[in-house]
Amino acid sequence: MEIPIIYFLYLSMSIFTIGLLGIFLNRKNLILLLMSIELILLSANINFVSFSNYYQDITGQIFVFFTLSVAAAEAAVGLAIIVVFF
């Protein structure tokens, strides 16, 4: 039994909404801002993988690797900011 793609789109939409709310409601804390951006990147990754599976094409999964490298660089910047503050 295959799971319909709409379930993954609903999941991605809800995670994206949580990330946007985190950005708009929390402007003072930089770490929470970076975490909200991570949520937005995660929702984009879910879309890439779900459409890649739906169309039986590997291109979306390749884009996920590029997005994960950007997320890793962002996590390194967040860790550097924490080290500087403390």
Backbone as a ProteinNet text record, in pm:
[ID]
protein_1_A
[PRIMARY]
MEIPIIYFLYLSMSIFTIGLLGIFLNRKNLILLLMSIELILLSANINFVSFSNYYQDITGQIFVFFTLSVAAAEAAVGLAIIVVFF
[TERTIARY]
83.5	0	88.5	65.2	144.2	71.5	146.9	89.5	68	-48.6	-72.3	20.9	56.3	151.4	92.4	-37.9	-100.4	-69.4	-49.3	-13.3	123.1	216.4	348.7	343	256.1	241.7	178.7	82.7	25.4	130.1	211	317.8	416.2	455.7	549.4	490.2	363.3	297.7	289.7	261.6	252.5	390.3	493.8	628.6	674.3	642.2	677	606.4	479.9	404.8	464.1	506	569.2	700.5	776.1	900.6	876.6	775	743.4	696	614	569.8	687.7	782.4	901.1	984.7	989.8	1066.8	995.5	864.8	793.3	766.4	749.8	717.3	840.3	956	1074	1190.2	1204.6	1309.9	1432.5	1423.7	1535	1635.2	1588.6	1677.7	1728.5	1858.8	1916.6	1917.7	1934.1	1938	1800.3	1694.1	1559.6	1526.7	1583	1565.3	1631.7	1751.7	1819.9	1745.3	1686.8	1609.5	1483.9	1424.1	1306.2	1344.3	1460.2	1507.4	1535.2	1585	1606	1473.5	1368	1236.9	1187.6	1211.7	1170.6	1249.7	1379.1	1459.3	1413.1	1372.3	1321.8	1193.6	1106.2	982.9	1012.1	1110.2	1148.9	1207.5	1284.4	1341.2	1231.7	1129.1	1018.6	949.5	931	870.1	957.5	1088.6	1178.8	1171.9	1177.9	1178.9	1043.9	935.3	803.7	776.2	809.9	788.4	886.7	1007.4	1102.7	1052	990.9	933.2	809.3	729.8	606.6	636.3	735.6	768.5	877	923.8	1027.7	1151.8	1197.2	1313.9	1405.2	1534.9	1628.7	1674.6	1633.9	1682.6	1645	1525.5	1483.4	1567.3	1607.3	1690	1831.6	1878.2	2009.1	2003.8	1893.7	1878.4	1874	1823.6	1819.3	1960.5	2052.5	2190.4	2250.7	2220.5	2269.1	2206.9	2079.8	2012.7	2066.4	2098.1	2155.3	2293.6	2369.1	2500.5	2484.6	2384.1	2356.5	2311.9	2230.3	2183.7	2299.2	2394	2509.8	2596.3	2611.9	2687.5	2615.7	2483.2	2406.4	2419	2421.2	2439.3	2577.4	2677.5	2812.2	2815.9	2744.9	2738.3	2666.4	2558	2487	2572.4	2651.8	2741.6	2850	2899.5	2999.8	2942	2816.8	2753	2737.3	2700.8	2687.8	2822.5	2928.2	3062.2	3106.8	3075.7	3115.1	3041	2912.4	2835.7	2875.1	2915.4	2950.1	3098.8
-117.6	0	124.5	210.2	332	447.4	528.1	643	755.4	817.8	926.9	1046	1114.7	1225.6	1343.9	1353.8	1467.7	1468.7	1351.6	1346.7	1410.7	1384.2	1445	1595.3	1636.6	1779.9	1851.4	1787.1	1845.7	1855.8	1752	1754.9	1867.2	1879.1	1982.7	2121.9	2137.7	2266.6	2306.8	2210.5	2243.7	2276.6	2204.2	2235.1	2371	2401.4	2531.6	2644.3	2623.4	2724.8	2747.8	2640.9	2655.1	2732.8	2705.4	2778.8	2926	2957.9	3098.4	3170.8	3103.9	3165.3	3188.6	3095.7	3114.5	3232.3	3255.5	3370.5	3501.2	3507.1	3633.2	3667.5	3567.9	3595.3	3609.5	3566.6	3565	3630.2	3758.5	3830.5	3856.6	3842.2	3880.4	3767.3	3644.1	3531.9	3473.9	3485.1	3443.7	3292.1	3220.4	3074.3	3019.9	3074.4	3030.5	3070.1	3180.6	3220	3118.7	3073.9	2972.1	2838.4	2805.1	2681.6	2689.1	2806.8	2823.7	2810.2	2861.4	2844.7	2697.9	2625.4	2481.3	2409.1	2451.3	2390.3	2416.1	2535.5	2566.8	2481.6	2464.5	2378.7	2233.3	2189.4	2053.2	2032.2	2131.9	2116.8	2112.8	2189.3	2182	2045	1989	1855.1	1748.9	1761.2	1665.5	1672.8	1796.4	1811.5	1750.5	1774.5	1718.9	1566.6	1505.5	1359.3	1301.4	1363.3	1308.2	1318	1430.6	1441.3	1354.6	1336.7	1247.5	1103.9	1064.9	931.2	919.2	1023.1	1021.2	1008.7	1083.2	1081.3	978.4	903.4	801.3	861.2	974	1044.2	1076.3	1062.2	1078.6	1222.9	1311.9	1449.2	1520.7	1498.9	1561.4	1517.4	1391.5	1342.4	1398.3	1429.2	1493.2	1635.9	1706.4	1841	1839.3	1731.8	1720.9	1718	1651.8	1650.8	1791	1870.1	2008.1	2090.6	2070.6	2143.8	2103.9	1976	1931.8	1991.4	2012.8	2076	2222.3	2291.3	2428.5	2429.4	2333.5	2325.2	2295.2	2214	2185.4	2310	2388	2512.8	2610.4	2611.8	2699.7	2655.6	2525.6	2475.9	2512.5	2510.6	2550.2	2698.5	2780.6	2923.4	2943.4	2871.6	2880.8	2838.9	2734.6	2690	2793.9	2855.8	2961.7	3081.5	3114.8	3225.7	3192.8	3070.4	3029.5	3037	2992.2	2995	3139.6	3229.1	3368.3	3432.9	3402.2	3462.6	3409.6	3285	3227	3210.6
0	0	0	-94.2	-106	-39.3	32.1	101.1	-0.6	-1.5	-97.1	-71.7	-178.5	-168.7	-92.3	-86	-19.1	130.5	189.6	331.7	355.3	266.4	279.5	255	164.7	139.6	258.8	325	446.1	556.8	571.8	672.1	642.4	517.1	478.1	498	465.7	481.7	629	715.8	857.9	916.4	875.7	924.6	872.3	746	689.8	764.2	800.6	874.5	1012.4	1079	1210	1197.4	1091.2	1068.6	1041.9	961.5	934.4	1060.1	1139	1264.6	1357.9	1358.7	1441.4	1396.6	1266.8	1216.7	1249.1	1224.4	1242.6	1389.1	1473.4	1613	1702.3	1654.6	1739.8	1665.5	1680.7	1609	1694.8	1825.4	1910.8	1932.7	1936.2	1963.5	1831.5	1808.8	1681.9	1665.9	1775.6	1768.7	1729.1	1786	1747	1603.6	1558.8	1418.6	1326.5	1360.8	1281.1	1284.5	1399.3	1408.1	1321.3	1313.2	1227	1079.8	1042.9	905.6	876.3	974.5	959	933.7	1001.6	978.6	836.6	787	649.9	550.9	574.7	487.4	495.9	614.3	630.3	551.3	551.2	474.3	324.4	279.9	138.3	105.7	197.8	176	167.3	250.9	245.5	110.3	59.6	-73.1	-181.9	-175.5	-276.2	-278.9	-161.4	-155.6	-195	-152.8	-187.1	-336.6	-398.6	-543.2	-620.4	-565.3	-629.7	-628.8	-520.2	-512.8	-601.5	-607.2	-686.4	-835.9	-882.6	-1024.7	-1060.7	-961.6	-981.1	-1049.1	-994.1	-1045.6	-927.2	-945.3	-835.7	-817.8	-906.6	-903.3	-773.6	-724.1	-598.8	-480.6	-479.8	-370.3	-378.6	-498.5	-513	-458.5	-484.8	-430	-277.3	-219.8	-73.6	-16.2	-83.8	-35.7	-36.6	-139.5	-142	-30	-5.9	101.1	237.7	254.6	381.8	405	299.4	317.4	358.7	304.5	347.6	493.8	532.6	671.8	766.7	723.1	807.7	824.9	719.5	731.9	823.9	817	905	1050.9	1074.7	1211.1	1263.3	1177.1	1218.6	1254.5	1179	1211	1343	1366.4	1494.2	1611.6	1594.3	1701	1726.3	1620.7	1638	1712.4	1685.2	1755.7	1904.5	1935.6	2075.9	2145.9	2080.1	2140.5	2165.1	2072.1	2089.1	2206.2	2220.8	2328.8	2466.1	2473.1	2602.4	2613.5
[MASK]
++++++++++++++++++++++++++++++++++++++++++++++++++++++++++++++++++++++++++++++++++++++

